[in-house]
Amino acid sequence: MATTKPDVTLSDGREVFIDTSKVTRAEFIASTKYTQSLEEENATIEKVSGIALDDLLKLTQEDFQRLISAYLIKARSFVNPHSASESLQP
């Protein structure tokens, strides 16, 4: 069963669902390195959140950090090996 609870709620009330299936393993590994450029970081968050780059750049730093945190938590959570659409929360 897919979750209906948003992964993050932004300060303006927007509810965002993070979709880690939008990034490759290589992109995930790159996103955990401090050497990743801002452009690459923005592109990754844009992919997984569905928020356009222009809108990402208008977010407060705190909201952007919420997105990054939600992405990293979800990307590191367990995945149900029997369903491509379900994650198991730790």
N, C-alpha and C positions, 0 to 999 in steps of 0.2 A: 504494500500500500504506500503510495507516494504521500509525502508530507504536505499539508496545506498551510502549515505555519511558516511565515517568512523567516529567512535566515537572518535578516537585519531590518530594523526599522530606522529610517533616517529622521533627523530632527524635524523635517517638514511633514512627517507622517507617512512618507512613501514606504511601502513594504517591498523588500527586494528578496528575490529567491536567487541563490547562487547555484549555477549549473556547472559543476566541475567537469562534466563530460565535454565541454566546449574547448578544453585545453589538452594538449598532448602531455605525455610524461616529461618530455624535454622542456616544454614551457613551464611546467610545474617546478622542475628542478631549478631552472633559471630564475624563477620568481622567488626562490628562497635564498638567493645569493645577494649579498650587499653590492655586488658589482653590476647588478641589473640597472639599465638606464631608466630614467623617468618615462621615456617614451614606451619602453617595453613593459614597465609596470602598469602604465595607463592602459596599454593595449590588452594586457591580461585581465585587468579588472573590468574593462569594457566588455570583453568576451563573456566572462562568467556572470556578470551582473545584468547585461543587456542595457546598460546605461550608456548613451552615446558620449563620445569624448568631450564634446562641448558642454554637456551637462555635468560630466565628472569634474571638469575644471571649474565649474561654478559651485561645487560642493564646499562646505567648510572642511577644514583639515580634520576635524573630529569625525565628521561623517565619512570622509575618505578612509580614515583609520578603521572605522566600523566595518566598512566593506572589506578592507584588507584582512582584518581579524576574522570576519565571517568566512572569507575565502579559505584562509589557512586552516581554520578549524574544520571546515567541511572537507577540504582536500586531504586532511590527515585522518579523517574518521574512517571507520570500518565500512566496507561495502558488502552488501549481501551477495554472496557468490551465486545465488540462484535467481537473481533478478537484476536486469540491467537498469531498472528504474528505482531501486531501493537502496538506501544507505542505512547502515545500522549505527545509531548514535552511541558514543562511548558512555 
